[in-house]
Amino acid sequence: MAADAPSISGLGVDIVEIERMRRALERHPRMRERLFSEEERAYCDSRARPEIHYAMRFAAKEAVLKALGMGFSGGIRFTDVEVVRDERGRPVPRLSGRAEEIAREAGVVEMHLSLSYTHLNAVASAVAVTERMRPQPEPRAATSAERLEEAFKEARTVLDDIEG
């Protein structure tokens, strides 16, 4: 990570109207392939109301890119941000291509994602975390034995200098 990298790349939030996503998917069937990975499509299409899950994933893609300070420009493809589920079932962003490059250049080491929806809207929020933002462990205090050992090393160095 670059020394001047910010402690947090950013926060991104996006909202997508579920009904608008449903209509868009009906009018443009190939939109699924252009915007969503095979894994995302399989997940969404397995749900009772796929349009809700497509809307949440589209909002997530936008939120992740906003957290990185970008949009769908500069060579970023819609599939460069993919929403997958971790071992506990939580949605997590998987970056590839240009989105992954931008995150790496910004020093992003973690991306957190939250998805939700109402009967009208899907919403996503994303946080990009850099190493400097992570809590650092408190330095451990030296034991008395370690302090004594260090004092002996210093004394040995002084004696070596005098003898030399």
C-alpha positions as CSV (number, residue, x, y, z in Angstrom):
1,M,0.0,0.0,0.0
2,A,1.3,3.4,-0.8
3,A,2.3,5.6,2.1
4,D,-0.1,8.3,1.1
5,A,-3.1,6.0,0.6
6,P,-6.1,7.1,2.5
7,S,-7.3,5.1,5.5
8,I,-10.6,4.4,3.8
9,S,-11.3,4.5,0.1
10,G,-14.9,5.3,0.6
11,L,-18.4,4.6,1.2
12,G,-20.9,3.9,-1.6
13,V,-24.7,3.6,-1.5
14,D,-27.1,2.9,-4.3
15,I,-30.9,2.4,-4.7
16,V,-32.6,0.6,-7.6
17,E,-36.4,0.5,-8.2
18,I,-37.4,-3.2,-8.3
19,E,-40.2,-2.7,-10.7
20,R,-38.0,-0.8,-13.1
21,M,-35.5,-3.7,-13.0
22,R,-38.3,-6.2,-13.7
23,R,-39.4,-4.2,-16.8
24,A,-35.9,-3.8,-18.0
25,L,-35.2,-7.5,-17.7
26,E,-38.5,-8.3,-19.6
27,R,-37.7,-5.8,-22.4
28,H,-34.0,-6.7,-22.7
29,P,-33.5,-10.4,-22.0
30,R,-29.8,-10.2,-23.0
31,M,-29.3,-7.6,-20.2
32,R,-28.8,-10.5,-17.7
33,E,-25.7,-11.7,-19.6
34,R,-24.2,-8.2,-20.1
35,L,-24.6,-7.1,-16.5
36,F,-24.4,-10.2,-14.3
37,S,-22.1,-13.2,-14.0
38,E,-23.3,-16.8,-14.5
39,E,-23.1,-17.3,-10.8
40,E,-25.2,-14.2,-10.1
41,R,-27.8,-15.2,-12.7
42,A,-28.1,-18.7,-11.3
43,Y,-28.7,-17.3,-7.8
44,C,-31.2,-14.6,-8.9
45,D,-33.1,-16.9,-11.2
46,S,-33.5,-19.5,-8.4
47,R,-35.4,-17.0,-6.2
48,A,-39.2,-16.6,-6.2
49,R,-38.9,-13.0,-7.3
50,P,-35.7,-12.7,-9.4
51,E,-36.1,-9.0,-10.1
52,I,-35.5,-8.2,-6.4
53,H,-32.2,-10.0,-6.4
54,Y,-31.1,-8.6,-9.7
55,A,-32.0,-5.1,-8.4
56,M,-30.0,-5.7,-5.2
57,R,-27.0,-6.9,-7.2
58,F,-27.1,-4.0,-9.6
59,A,-27.3,-1.6,-6.6
60,A,-24.4,-3.4,-5.1
61,K,-22.2,-3.1,-8.2
62,E,-22.9,0.7,-8.2
63,A,-22.3,1.0,-4.5
64,V,-18.9,-0.8,-4.7
65,L,-17.7,1.4,-7.5
66,K,-18.8,4.5,-5.6
67,A,-16.8,3.3,-2.6
68,L,-13.8,3.0,-4.9
69,G,-14.5,6.5,-6.2
70,M,-15.4,5.3,-9.7
71,G,-18.4,4.6,-11.8
72,F,-18.9,2.4,-14.8
73,S,-16.2,4.2,-16.8
74,G,-12.5,4.0,-17.4
75,G,-12.6,0.4,-18.7
76,I,-14.7,-1.0,-15.9
77,R,-17.2,-3.7,-17.0
78,F,-20.4,-4.5,-15.2
79,T,-19.1,-8.0,-14.5
80,D,-15.9,-6.6,-12.9
81,V,-17.9,-6.4,-9.7
82,E,-19.7,-9.6,-8.8
83,V,-21.9,-10.3,-5.8
84,V,-21.3,-13.7,-4.3
85,R,-22.1,-15.3,-1.0
86,D,-19.5,-16.2,1.6
87,E,-19.5,-19.5,3.6
88,R,-22.0,-18.0,6.0
89,G,-24.4,-16.8,3.2
90,R,-23.5,-13.1,3.4
91,P,-23.2,-11.2,0.2
92,V,-19.6,-10.1,-0.6
93,P,-18.2,-8.3,-3.6
94,R,-15.7,-10.2,-5.8
95,L,-13.6,-7.8,-7.9
96,S,-11.9,-8.6,-11.1
97,G,-10.5,-6.7,-14.1
98,R,-10.2,-2.9,-13.8
99,A,-12.2,-2.8,-10.6
100,E,-9.7,-5.1,-8.9
101,E,-6.8,-2.9,-10.2
102,I,-8.3,0.3,-8.9
103,A,-9.0,-1.3,-5.5
104,R,-5.4,-2.6,-5.3
105,E,-3.9,0.8,-6.3
106,A,-6.0,2.5,-3.6
107,G,-4.7,0.0,-1.0
108,V,-8.1,-1.6,-0.4
109,V,-7.8,-4.8,1.5
110,E,-11.4,-5.4,2.4
111,M,-14.8,-4.6,0.9
112,H,-17.9,-4.8,3.1
113,L,-21.4,-5.0,1.5
114,S,-24.9,-4.7,2.9
115,L,-28.0,-5.4,0.8
116,S,-31.6,-4.8,1.6
117,Y,-35.0,-4.2,0.0
118,T,-38.5,-2.9,0.5
119,H,-41.5,-3.7,-1.7
120,L,-40.4,-0.9,-4.0
121,N,-36.6,-0.5,-3.8
122,A,-33.4,-2.4,-3.5
123,V,-30.6,-0.7,-1.6
124,A,-26.9,-1.6,-1.2
125,S,-24.1,0.0,0.7
126,A,-20.4,-0.7,0.4
127,V,-17.3,0.2,2.4
128,A,-13.8,0.0,1.1
129,V,-11.3,-0.6,3.9
130,T,-7.5,0.0,3.7
131,E,-4.8,-1.5,6.0
132,R,-4.4,1.8,7.8
133,M,-8.1,1.8,8.7
134,R,-7.9,-1.6,10.4
135,P,-7.4,-1.5,14.2
136,Q,-3.8,-2.1,15.1
137,P,-2.9,-4.3,18.1
138,E,-1.5,-2.6,21.1
139,P,2.2,-3.1,21.5
140,R,3.0,-5.7,24.2
141,A,4.9,-4.5,27.2
142,A,8.2,-6.2,27.7
143,T,8.5,-8.7,30.6
144,S,11.1,-8.1,33.3
145,A,13.2,-11.0,31.9
146,E,13.1,-9.3,28.4
147,R,14.1,-5.9,29.9
148,L,17.0,-7.6,31.8
149,E,18.1,-9.4,28.7
150,E,18.1,-6.1,26.7
151,A,20.1,-4.3,29.5
152,F,22.7,-7.1,29.3
153,K,22.9,-6.7,25.5
154,E,23.4,-2.9,25.9
155,A,26.1,-3.5,28.6
156,R,27.9,-6.0,26.4
157,T,27.9,-3.5,23.5
158,V,29.4,-0.8,25.7
159,L,32.1,-3.3,27.0
160,D,32.8,-4.3,23.4
161,D,33.3,-0.7,22.4
162,I,35.6,0.0,25.3
163,E,37.7,-3.1,24.6
164,G,37.8,-2.3,20.8
